[in-house]
Each structure stands twice: as C-alpha cells, then as structure tokens.
Amino acid sequence: MKPFEGSTKLLDEFIHEERIAYFSMEIALTNEIPTYSGGLGILAGDTVRSAADLEIPLVGVSLASRAGYFHQEIDDLGRQMEQPATWDPADWAVPLSAKIAVPLEGRLVWVGGWLYILPGHMNGRQPVILLDTDLDDNQDEDRPITHYLYGGDETYRLKQEIVLGIGGIRMLQALGFEIRQHHMNEGHSALLALELLHRHAYPSEDVRPGESPFNIPYVRELCSFTTHTPLQAGHDQFSYDLVQRVLGDYISFDTLKQLAGESHLNMSQLALNLSEYINGVAKRHAEVSRKMYPGYRIHAVTNGVHPFTWTSNSFVELYDAYLEGWCHEPELLVRAECCIPDESIWKAHCQAKQKLIEKIGTDCRLTLDPEVPILGFGRRMTAYKRPDLLFGDLSRLESIARQWPFQLVFSGKAHPRDNEGKKLIQSIHSHIRQLAHIIPIAFLPDYDMEIALKMVAGVDVWLNTPLRPQEASGTSGMKAAFNGVPNLSVLDGWWIEGCIEGITGWSIGDNSESASEGDVQSLYDKLENTVLPLYYRDRRGWIQVMKGAISKNASFFNSHRMMRRYVCETYIR
C-alpha cells in the first residue's frame, strides 16, 4: 500500500460525519512520541483518549515536533543538560495526502503532515493531524518551523502558531473534514479564528462604510477557548511590527487591533473575542480569569485525567474485579469505600510501590525501604511550583524525619531557558547530598509519562506546593487519586475542589492568596502531627483515606466527566 493511498483510506473512516477540531500546540499521544512538554500536552492527550473511549467525533490538530522537547540528563552537581529527543513520524503515523501553504515573510511555506490514529481503551479511535513543514518544497530556513516544541525565538514561535492555526484550518479543509466546532486548547492556535474570518467574510457589496467585513458573530459560534494560564505574563504576545513582517497583509491591522489588543497581538485576547464559549480549568482558575478579563463570561470545567492511562496495573486488576465497567463509567469508583476490601487496596498499592522502588534502584542507585512512607513530587520545575518548599527549614525537617522516618522522590524538567527552574533542580540535588544521612531522596531524570505513572502510583503521599493563585488546575494529584494515593497539597487549582480534610488527603495552609508565607510551617505541622503518625499508627485509618481519594476524587476528576461536560455545554449548542 502506498503511503498516500493509505492515508486516504484511513481518513475515509473519519470524514463521513461532522467532527470537533481540537487544536493544541502539544498532545501527549504516547510515551515514545515526544510531542508534549508537560501538563498542557498530557491534558490534550487525555482529552483525545477520552473522546475515543466515548466515541465523540473529534480530530486533533498539532505540530509534528520532530525534534521533540528534550531528553534531560543530570550531572553530578545536579545541573540539567538537554539532549535532542528526535523521533521519526514515519514510524508511527501515515503521511497525509494533502499539502497546503501559509504566508510567511512574503512567501508561501508549504505544510504537509501526518495522520496518527489514537486508539481508545474501549472501541473508539480518533485521528490526530500532525502538521509538518519539513518538506522538499520549502527553503532550508522554513523546514524546521515545526521541529522544536516551544523552541526558538519569538519569530519562530509566531511562525509555529501561524502553521498551527491558519495552516491547521486549511489542512482540515483540504482533507475533507466537516468541522462543527473549533476548540482552542490555550491561545497558541488562536490564529485559526482569523482564517475562519476570511472564510466567512461578507460580500464586499454588502459591507457599509465603517462596518466589519467579517461575520464575527458566526465565527464566534464556531469557536470555543480553554485558557490555562492565570498570569498575564504567561499568555503569548507578539509585537505588531513582528506580525507585520511575518504575516504581511493577511488581515487588516485595524481589525486585528480591535480583536487582539491595541499594543500587541495577544493570542488569548484574540481567542476570547472570537469564541462563544470560554472556560477556565478549575473553579478558582475561572474566578481568577474573570478578574483578568472583565466583561467576558468565563465558565469553569475542571480538568480530569484519563482513567485507564493513569491507573497502575495492580489497581486496574483491582477495579476490574470489584467495579466492573469503571473505565467507561469512572463514577462507579464512588463505591470503592464499601465494595473493595482494605487488604486488597493495600496489596495493590504495595505492588505499585515496589515497581517505583525498583525504578529508583535502577536509575538512581538508591535503595528505598518499602516499609517507610514515600512522598512524591513530579512537576515541571519552575519557580511558582516551589519544588524546594519542603526544604524551607532543614533543622525542622530533620527533626520530623528522626521521629517519623520518610523518603522522598522528585522528578521534573525545567524549560531550557528557565534558569531559575534549573537552579531549583540543582538545589534539590544539593539537599539530596546534605540530607543523605537522615532522609533518602531520589531524583528521577527525564520525567515522562512512564515515570509519572510509576510515581503517582508508587508513592504514599503526593505533594504539590504551588504559589497561589498560579496553579490553574494541576492534574498530577488526580492521577495519584486513581491509585489510591492521598494528596498533601496547597489549596489552589483543582485541590480546592478535591480536598476533604482527612478524607481525601490534607491541605497545606488555607485557600487565601496571602497564606503562602505560612506554607512551610503548615506543611511541617501536617507531616509531623497528622500524616506520618496516621501512616505509622493506624493502617486501617490510612487505607480509609486511600479509599476516600479513589471514591471522592478519582470518581469525579477524570477526563470522561470533563469531556461529557464539553459535549453538553460547548460542542452541542
């Protein structure tokens, strides 16, 4: 079978009905394909996986990112070194039978792509289009535009977002997809709305002087926007001088400034103005977003994680035995408290914990004790995540460890240009050496989906310590809940909704933005007086908290519930 014939035949399965076009700069398709950097891409992958399980007609649109994000290596001093994470799309996907072009710097750049079929855990399958400029038709300087995830300078990023948004719309049309709704996962793809404006312009003879030539209300009906960033600095903005140089006269600047901001092209502002439905990714995040963007109606659809992907084998077997159908209806997990024996929960956890201990032994040459509790922290390493909060008072930490021994495992990457994040990784390694006599601490390098699953399933407590209110949602703690692991976390993002003190886990501080200064002492107090004593003195009570995490958190904070809400509130309007 020739590749082009193969893609045409495969596409026939998906173009017979209207679909939702889900645009995301990164999508975690599988651990072996490095088209993701962190939480945004993991969420996007879980979204597509749940759409497949629920047989929601969707098509994902992203970039091929042939050079990936990066492989992380850590030297003896704890310094992060980035190595290429290249992959060959031909090993995993089928080349598309269409090519389109986008305007860049006064020339046309050709965009091809790949069709990746993402299988669900049930019977469904979802197509994902991976756009690619590495074509013989293009000049050498244009071929790498889609290579590096979040790489390059501002110009490179703008070119990528043109390919994703404008190129994505053109590719879907060229392939014959019928699209009923365009879902922008963060603002990177907001330029798709400009392409839709072009496609739905009024006939010139019908436009009166001073009126918009575009059918903006209709385009708004075609678009929805999920924002993930609670800080203005986290939203992509490009100078209009740069936009003029790269996009030329693609659209009038009077129109662009009305929709995207007077001083800069603000991608989130553009998405807000051209989307009928807008949502944050947790209730608190929606509140913060409404203050950032007054006058917009911003809903809250709290994130979730894909049930089967983020449940360890031992818990999959456990749920299959006692709660048949949980993968399709994760709300059945609410019965875990009454239907699963305590000893079965503990046995499944011990099996997952042993796998993590073996991973640490192999990768870090450190032997952890299965009888001693393990606290885990796996996140993107950046300042607002505060991965070093636990080390705020070393003498107090050592005192707690002497009374109630515990172990720590960390993992996470810092963006190559995030020097502060890299320093945090070095700081953690410094503490590993400094505290080796009292607290065994491991740092698993090259955090990915495989390591994340081993960690969220194998630790005894999941730790999350963001600076309020900068955690839009967070999903790692949701993954832990599917494996019966309680959270010990700052009340921000999803944990404000998920925390029932002593039932699903424990809070650090309160949920006011001014509480951060007391977080270190609050963390220590909870460890010393509540969490560790419960683990050592009351195994039955500990297992009840594990069951609470499953029945009250995993049953709700899953991507099946999230997708059902998107369908009802966003896609069918």
Secondary structure, 3 states (H helix, E strand, C coil): CCHHHHHHHHHHCCCCCCEEEEECCCCCCCCCCCCCCCHHHHHHHHHHHHHHHCCCCEEEEEECCCCCCCEEEECCCCCEEEECCCCCHHHCCEECCCCEEEEECCEEEEEEEEEEEEECCCCCEEEEEEEECCCCCCCCCCHHHHCCCCCCCHHHHHHHHHHHHHHHHHHHHHHCCCEEEEEEECHHHCHHHHHHHHHCECCHHHCCCCCCCECHHHHHHCEEEECCCCCHHHCCEEEHHHHHHHHCCCCCHHHHHHHHCCCEEEHHHHHHHCCCEEEECCHHHHHHHHHHCCCCCEEECCCCECCCCCCCHHHHHHHHHHCCCCCCCHHHHHHHHHHCCHHHHHHHHHHHHHHHHHHHHHHHCCCCCCCCCEEEEECCCCHHHCCCHHHCCHHHHHHHHHHCCCEEEEECCCCCCCHHHHHHHHHHHHHHHHCCCCCCEEEECCCCHHHHHHHHHHCCEEEECCCCCCCCCCCHHHHHHHCCCCEEEECCCCHHHHCCECCCEEEECCCCHHHHHHHHHHHHHHHHHHHHHHHHHCHHHHHHHHHHHHHHHHCCCEHHHHHHHHHHHHHCC
